[in-house]
């Protein structure tokens, strides 16, 4: 009754033919990737251009400047960078973990408020904190003046810590960067099963011992990941260490470029910094991978908070309040006080003027980053192949790039291209009498620069630096959408582009918006790359504050500084609100 | 396909889809689906039975066009839609008259039930689409739930929304990927009844994947058994457990109690 399938005639076998032609075409498949893959590749290569340029500089000759650097400044750069990086990471790890542990497992008055406020220092860029602290604690500042008045001391009668030192830089960076560890550690402690802790308690461990032997090891990968972020930010910091007059690799790149006027030597210095940063990323990636293994079941019992006594409550409150005071309240207060006492209407107008520039740059950069990140993430989701995986990784590397390295990595190729364009137009006018510049700009062009030193260059720099931020958030959001939803949409007649527009974007609107918001704020705070890439006389809030602080005229920039902090507060407030209600992003019902 | 199948279907039903010598490998050299032939007829339910990991779901994805075969061809309504030969244009999933009900239903969480059903209807005015979607919901007995969000529905209700959504495109072929696994036993029979009645009434050729022999033998017009990417058995539900598997592997013993259960 049952028969094997009818054999297909040997002659004119369509299957054999198909297999053969597929073998022929496999080569083409490698050569001609899908339009999505191609798009993803183009975006990531353009965005990663500075990284590639910096790496390329290693093969170039620096005409002896590198040797000179290595003999004179480099050991100092390395020593300072190492000491600052290690100290800041250690302080942040301790402060972040301790505060996170206190607010998740103990109950004391003010806990909820402190748990939220501990993120606030994220709104204060380290360079602003440096300006504020120096202003507050310098010889002519209010604190020392008060001490002298009260005790009748004169100059040299007393010792007072000097903030414009390496130690000062360490304190300032730690105060503003610890929230990275705090956030990671808090999430880890909250997601930990209370059962593990309770099991440890029933097995005869005291609360402190249980913390050390169970909770801390479980949270260690997350804490390491947060600390790696701190490390990256510390290495990238330019404004704070520059103001504290400490020479690190990041400031070294800037000064080599400015004073030695040797971009190759600066780029070689930058590649050294890049190497350290890559190490930090590696640590972070490995730590995150481990953190995934540590995640227990999704249905977890909430940690039961332990009520503290009066003394305990006071101590816990003080421990949690101090970092907020140091990282947020003091700097913000200094600028607020300055803004009120200066009372200059002009200052406000100038700040609004620069605010408009910042706003324009940040809006364009944030919209561009959202679109590009969605495209790259979707292309990666579609193919899952090694090409898009590499492209997505490449597009994200810029985040680890210190601003000075990024600025340099972008200036070198853009200037080169401008030069080539100029040569081309010269050749054109010599041969055929076509003056392209006069044609475009009118009779007397102000500048022959088309790419470098323009708003375009600044915006490209922002994509390099911050596309990774948006990409990481949007990729993880894409990961939460079940693949069967894509398939369902396709079988219901939606093309690939339509699937993104109708399914992914509306489903992930919250995450995409959050990613855009982070980019927006990061752009407003960004200093070194803007400083290097901006057009002549084009000032943003950050650049203006930097310049005024360098000129010791901080009062005039107090409004700009306040605006930066205020804009930085937006995501802290909005994100805590949005991310606490992630229902819409949840693919499962 | 077998002579038995031809003799059963040929007089009564129209051949809607034909799968010929189909092969597929995610990784080169490791074939998940291997030299597979299948025919689907209008208004008939064809059950594909097999253990998890035997390639059933991959076969459905191939027929829907979500994957491209590495060997063989797929024809729907006389037109070649998939072919290993790259010179033949691959018909994209959005252009095939194929409905797909996923195991996890894959309802869009950001759209209401009505909008989920309307998703697949395009090129018609909105009022028409709305009316058509409402009618489909009525057919699956969910007329009152049109404005609800998917996550507020129970599993059985979600399954019926997924069915209505897939029917919204007027498919010629319906693919069901273990559509009743998530439901509890009593609910399961009821939903199964509704689903298959609606499908038979619509004159759609149905290919249903399941790993439950009792279910397959109970509801199918024709049963195929799949093992390691190959069809090792096919026949009418009443015959299939008496046949010898083609791959000389162990006999399909587990079918026996299932048949007893089904015949009760």
Interface residues (C-beta under 8 A of the other chain):
Chain A: X1 X2 X3 X4 X5 X8 X14 X15 X17 X18 X19 X21 X22 X25 X482 X484 X485 X487 X488 X489 X490 X491 X492 X493 X494 X495 X498 X502 X503 X506 X507 X584 X586 X587 X589
Chain B: X1 X2 X3 X4 X20 X21 X37 X61 X64 X65 X66 X70 X71 X72 X73 X83 X84 X85 X86 X87 X92 X93 X94 X95 X96 X98 X99 X100 X102 X103 X104 X106 X107 X108 X109 X110 X119 X120 X122 X150 X151 X152 X153 X158 X162 X165 X166 X168 X169 X233 X234 X235 X239 X243 X244 X246
